[in-house]
Amino acid sequence: MAKEPDFKMRPNFSGVLIKITWTHDWVGTTGQISNLLIKNLQEIQQLTHILNLENCNQT
């Protein structure tokens, strides 16, 4: 059995997307995978926005 690659060491967008795709490739339909990617991208954008606000407040 193939071992899932560890993307925890590189917390970047491509790593997150690859991990999501890898984890859910058994789902089998591109529609469901696309929905998962869109949902996770929206969450990433929200987190990035929050982090940016926190960084601005620290200055």
C-alpha positions, 0 to 999 in steps of 0.5 A, a space after each residue: 500500500 502506498 504511504 500518503 505523502 506528508 505535507 505537514 512540513 510544507 504548509 502551502 496552498 499546493 500542499 493542501 490541495 494535493 493532500 485534499 486530492 490525495 485523500 479523496 481520490 477514492 471518491 471517484 467523481 471529479 464533481 465531488 473532488 471539485 466541491 471539496 477543493 472549492 470548499 477548502 479554498 474558501 476556508 483557506 482564504 478566510 484563514 488567510 484574511 484573519 491572519 492578515 488582520 492579526 498581522 496588521 493589528 500587531 504593528 
